[in-house]
Amino acid sequence: MSTLTRPKTDAVTTPPTTLRGPVRVLLRLHRKALWAGAALLVIGIGIVVALRVWMASSEVRCADGDTTRCGDDIYVSSYAHTSTETFLADGGGVLLLLAGLVGVFVAGPLIARELESGTFRLAWAQSVSPARWLAARLAVAAAPAVIGLTVLVVAYRWGLWALRAGPNSPALRWHAEGVFPGTGPAVLGYALLAVAVGALCAVIVRRTLVSVSVTALVLGAVAACLGARRYELWPSAFRQSAAVLDTDPGDWPIDTGMLTASGERLYWQDCYEADMTQGVEACMRGRGGIGYFTEYHPASHYWPLQLVETGILLALAALAVFAAFRVLRRLHG
């Protein structure tokens, strides 16, 4: 009597699902865009280095670029120093624009174009789930953007170290609209938000041009809102005096006015619509003003403002990524 035995079969092992394969494919597919980004990185660093070398070769006597005797009432800046100030005064805005371009690239060529043309089905038919497909595209966009912008932030700060933001260069102060976003981690938060918003708009709209337009509008609105209300992200400091207060060049003045005997704050704009025949200060004193005050952000508030703004951007980016995966799962399983 013979017994039938089941032949031994080797256990089939499935390779772990990673993003390495899809990421390699994306890097080869969009290598021209990556080379263009690398070229912008080299050009940006080269501009900062060239400006610093040019400024160092100019003959100045003072740290703020004054070509006359230091400490006198005459200020004459060198052409190299003035030109460097002009270029670097908007460096933060340029870095924000680059972060926005990352979002436009994600919304258009990276995701929406594949959804619009239907080429995504080829990847999904090769054991690549929709979640892995989207995660690979987020990683390919986020990693180079963060690395590249970090290098540019370091280069930009190095360029600013050669300039002193004194009373003759208010556009270079730490709180200036064109400087603040590009000197800290906030611009990295904008880059990650751009990637997340671009992905969300792409999976919702699934049309290249429309996705690019909506992404640009959303990113522009976020940047404008945060820029306009940035001074409210951290409690401002308060200073009062019996005489008119002088603003320190390192401070960011928020508002000024006068105090009444009870401590009530009267703001100058409250008297702008008053009878100008008596003057604004006379109007304030007529309302009971007896002393002066100012609300401001000292230089020590730079990092709290940077970190709070970065936290807001990262929170918005996390919500946008979560929504993008939920929308993709709902539409395609």
C-alpha positions in Angstrom: 0.0 0.0 0.0 1.5 3.3 -1.0 1.0 6.6 0.5 0.6 9.7 -1.4 2.7 12.6 -0.1 2.3 16.2 -1.2 5.5 17.5 -2.8 7.4 20.1 -0.9 7.0 23.5 -2.2 9.3 26.4 -1.3 7.6 29.3 0.3 7.2 32.2 -2.1 8.6 35.3 -0.6 7.4 38.6 -1.8 9.8 41.5 -1.8 9.0 44.3 0.6 7.1 47.1 -1.0 9.4 50.1 -1.1 9.5 53.4 -3.0 13.0 52.7 -4.5 11.8 51.4 -7.8 9.2 54.1 -8.6 11.5 56.8 -7.3 14.3 55.7 -9.7 11.8 55.7 -12.6 10.7 59.2 -11.7 14.2 60.5 -11.4 15.0 59.2 -14.9 11.8 60.5 -16.3 12.2 64.0 -14.9 15.9 64.3 -15.0 15.7 67.5 -17.2 13.7 69.2 -14.5 16.2 68.1 -11.8 19.1 69.4 -13.9 17.3 72.7 -14.3 16.8 72.9 -10.5 20.5 72.1 -10.0 21.4 74.9 -12.4 19.3 77.4 -10.5 21.0 76.3 -7.3 24.5 76.9 -8.8 23.4 80.2 -10.3 21.9 81.4 -7.0 25.1 80.6 -5.1 27.3 82.1 -7.8 25.3 85.4 -7.6 25.8 85.7 -3.9 29.5 84.8 -4.0 30.0 87.3 -6.9 28.3 90.1 -5.0 30.3 89.5 -1.9 33.6 89.4 -3.8 32.6 92.6 -5.7 31.7 94.4 -2.5 34.9 93.2 -0.7 37.0 94.7 -3.5 35.4 98.1 -3.2 37.0 100.8 -1.0 34.8 101.5 2.0 35.7 102.7 5.5 32.8 101.5 7.6 30.9 98.3 8.1 27.7 99.7 6.6 29.4 100.6 3.3 30.1 104.3 4.1 32.9 105.7 2.0 33.4 108.7 4.2 34.8 109.0 7.7 32.9 106.7 10.1 30.7 108.4 12.7 30.1 111.6 10.8 26.7 112.9 9.5 27.7 112.2 5.8 26.8 108.8 4.3 28.1 108.0 0.8 27.8 104.3 -0.1 29.9 102.6 -2.7 28.3 101.4 -5.9 29.1 97.8 -5.1 27.6 98.1 -1.7 24.4 99.7 -3.0 24.0 97.1 -5.8 24.5 94.3 -3.3 21.8 95.7 -1.1 19.5 96.0 -4.1 19.9 92.4 -5.1 19.8 90.8 -1.6 16.9 92.9 -0.4 14.5 90.7 -2.3 16.3 87.4 -1.8 13.6 86.0 0.5 11.0 86.7 -2.1 13.0 84.9 -4.8 13.3 81.9 -2.5 9.5 81.9 -2.0 9.0 82.1 -5.7 11.3 79.0 -6.1 9.2 77.2 -3.5 6.1 78.0 -5.4 7.6 76.7 -8.7 8.1 73.4 -6.9 4.4 73.2 -6.2 3.6 74.1 -9.8 5.8 71.3 -11.0 4.1 68.8 -8.7 0.7 69.9 -9.7 1.5 69.9 -13.5 4.1 67.6 -15.0 4.5 65.3 -12.0 0.9 64.3 -11.2 -1.8 66.0 -13.1 -0.4 65.3 -16.6 -0.3 61.5 -15.8 -3.8 61.6 -14.5 -5.0 63.5 -17.5 -3.3 61.3 -20.1 -4.0 58.0 -18.3 -0.4 56.9 -18.1 -0.8 56.3 -14.4 -2.6 53.0 -15.3 0.7 51.5 -16.5 2.3 52.0 -13.2 -0.7 50.7 -11.3 -0.8 47.6 -13.5 2.8 46.7 -12.4 2.0 46.1 -8.7 2.4 49.7 -7.7 -0.5 50.8 -5.6 -2.1 54.2 -5.9 -0.7 55.2 -2.5 2.8 54.2 -3.4 2.5 55.9 -6.7 1.6 59.2 -5.0 4.1 58.8 -2.2 6.9 58.4 -4.7 6.0 61.6 -6.4 5.8 63.5 -3.2 9.2 62.2 -2.1 10.9 63.0 -5.5 9.6 66.6 -5.2 10.1 67.2 -1.5 13.6 65.9 -0.9 15.4 67.9 -3.7 13.4 71.0 -2.8 14.3 70.9 0.9 17.9 70.1 0.2 18.3 72.8 -2.5 16.5 75.5 -0.6 18.5 74.7 2.6 21.7 75.4 0.6 20.3 78.6 -0.8 19.2 79.8 2.7 22.7 79.2 4.0 24.2 81.1 1.0 21.7 83.9 1.4 22.5 84.4 5.1 26.2 84.3 4.3 25.6 87.1 1.8 23.7 89.2 4.3 26.4 88.9 6.9 28.5 91.2 4.7 25.9 93.9 5.0 24.8 95.8 8.1 21.1 96.7 8.2 21.4 100.2 9.7 19.3 103.3 9.3 20.6 103.7 5.7 19.4 100.2 4.6 16.0 99.5 6.1 15.2 97.0 3.3 17.8 94.6 4.8 16.5 94.5 8.3 15.6 91.0 9.6 11.8 91.7 9.5 11.8 93.1 6.0 9.2 91.4 3.7 11.9 90.5 1.1 14.4 89.2 3.7 12.5 87.4 6.5 11.1 84.4 4.6 14.5 83.5 3.1 16.7 83.5 6.2 15.2 80.6 8.2 13.2 77.4 8.1 10.0 79.2 7.0 10.9 78.9 3.3 11.3 75.1 3.8 7.8 75.0 5.2 6.6 76.9 2.1 8.3 74.3 -0.1 6.7 71.4 1.7 3.3 73.2 1.6 3.8 73.8 -2.2 4.4 70.0 -2.7 1.4 69.1 -0.7 -0.9 71.7 -2.3 0.3 70.8 -5.8 -0.5 67.1 -5.1 -3.9 67.8 -3.7 -4.9 70.1 -6.6 -3.7 67.6 -9.1 -5.6 64.6 -7.7 -8.8 66.7 -7.4 -8.7 68.6 -10.7 -6.7 66.1 -12.8 -6.1 68.7 -15.5 -2.6 70.1 -15.9 -3.2 73.8 -16.6 -6.1 74.1 -14.2 -4.1 72.3 -11.4 -1.1 74.6 -12.0 -3.3 77.7 -11.8 -5.2 76.7 -8.7 -1.9 75.7 -7.0 -0.3 79.1 -7.8 -3.4 80.9 -6.5 -3.5 78.9 -3.2 0.2 79.3 -2.5 0.0 83.0 -3.3 -2.9 83.5 -1.0 -1.2 81.7 1.9 2.1 83.7 1.4 0.1 87.0 1.3 -1.9 86.2 4.4 1.1 85.1 6.5 3.1 88.1 5.3 0.4 90.5 6.2 -0.3 89.0 9.6 3.2 87.9 10.5 3.5 90.4 13.3 0.7 88.7 15.1 2.3 85.3 15.2 4.1 86.2 18.5 3.2 88.6 21.3 4.8 92.0 20.7 6.9 93.9 23.3 5.7 97.2 24.8 7.7 100.3 25.7 6.5 103.6 27.2 8.1 106.9 27.9 7.2 110.5 28.7 9.1 111.7 25.6 8.8 110.6 22.0 10.4 107.1 21.6 13.2 106.6 19.1 13.1 103.3 17.2 16.1 101.0 17.4 17.3 99.8 14.0 17.1 96.2 15.3 13.5 96.5 16.3 10.4 95.9 14.2 7.9 98.7 15.1 4.3 97.5 15.0 2.3 100.5 16.3 2.8 103.7 18.3 0.6 106.2 20.1 0.0 107.9 23.4 -1.2 106.7 26.8 -3.9 108.3 29.0 -3.7 108.6 32.8 -5.8 105.5 33.1 -3.4 103.5 30.8 -5.7 103.5 27.8 -3.8 103.3 24.5 -4.5 106.0 21.9 -3.2 105.3 18.4 -2.1 107.9 16.0 -4.4 106.7 13.2 -7.4 107.6 15.5 -6.6 111.3 14.9 -5.8 111.2 11.2 -9.5 111.9 10.4 -9.7 114.7 13.0 -9.5 118.4 12.4 -6.0 118.9 11.1 -5.9 122.5 12.1 -4.9 121.5 15.6 -2.4 118.8 14.6 -2.3 115.1 15.3 -0.5 115.4 18.6 -2.8 118.1 19.8 -5.7 115.8 19.0 -4.1 113.0 21.0 -3.5 115.3 24.0 -7.1 116.5 23.7 -8.2 113.0 24.2 -6.2 112.6 27.3 -2.8 111.5 26.1 0.1 112.2 28.5 2.8 109.8 27.4 4.1 107.9 24.5 4.3 104.1 23.8 5.3 101.8 21.1 4.6 98.2 20.3 7.4 96.3 18.6 9.2 93.1 18.0 12.8 93.1 19.1 15.5 91.1 17.2 15.1 88.3 19.8 11.7 87.6 18.4 13.1 86.5 15.0 13.3 82.8 15.9 9.9 82.6 17.6 8.3 84.2 14.6 10.2 81.9 12.2 9.3 78.7 14.1 5.6 79.7 14.5 5.2 80.4 10.8 7.0 77.2 9.9 4.8 75.2 12.3 1.7 76.7 10.6 3.0 75.8 7.1 3.9 72.3 8.2 0.4 71.8 9.7 -1.2 73.0 6.5 1.1 70.7 4.4 0.2 67.7 6.6 -3.5 68.4 6.1 -3.1 68.8 2.3 -1.1 65.5 2.1 -3.8 63.7 4.1 -6.5 65.1 2.0 -4.6 64.1 -1.2 -4.3 60.5 -0.2 -8.0 60.3 0.9 -9.1 61.8 -2.4 -6.9 59.4 -4.4 -8.2 56.4 -2.4 -11.8 57.5 -2.8 -11.5 57.9 -6.6 -9.3 54.9 -7.4 -9.4 52.6 -4.3 
